Amino acid sequence: MLALRSSARILRILRGAPSESSWSGQPAIAQLCGHSHRRRLCTDGQVEVVFIERGEEVCVSAPEGKTLLEVAHANDVDLEGACDGSLACSTCHVILEQHVFDKLPPPDEDELDMLDLAFDLKATSRLGCQIKLQKELAGMRATIPDGI
């Protein structure tokens, strides 16, 4: 699985996917916001998301309509997404807080089928490629299971 994760990151780099710049193409403003935190400042019209990756909180912001998978890739968060969001794998599996999970539309059958294959499945598990950011989700926390 580690080789797949590394391969996915290399592919993103080769494809020219954004990593150190914000969605608008402007240089990212990164700052340290406490021990074991990376943070990108939020701008108007953006939604803040907190990824929890191996115990580290990564605070990022992105425009509404982007998927969690797109946001993770744009901010060098280690969320694989081997199928590029085509619902053919479970490598973008995230665990959400209950109140966030409850705000989302229920997963469809295809997503449920892929979640059956996910490592460390929880009651609030979803695929990051199926969660589109909206203002109601501002401040949401998405945990990336350690075993992915």
SULBELSUL-V208172 format. One line per field, one symbol per residue. psi: psi as a letter, one per 30 degrees, with the letter a starting at -180 (. if undefined). A space follows every 50 residues. Layout:
BEGIN
psi->???
END
This chain:
BEGIN
psi->eeeeeeeeeeeeeefgkkegllffflkkjklkhlkhkkkkkklkglkkkj kjjhfkkjkllllkfkleeeeeefghkijdhfghgghgagfgklkllefe efflllkleeeeeefffkkhklfgklkfffjkklefgkglkjkjkef.
END
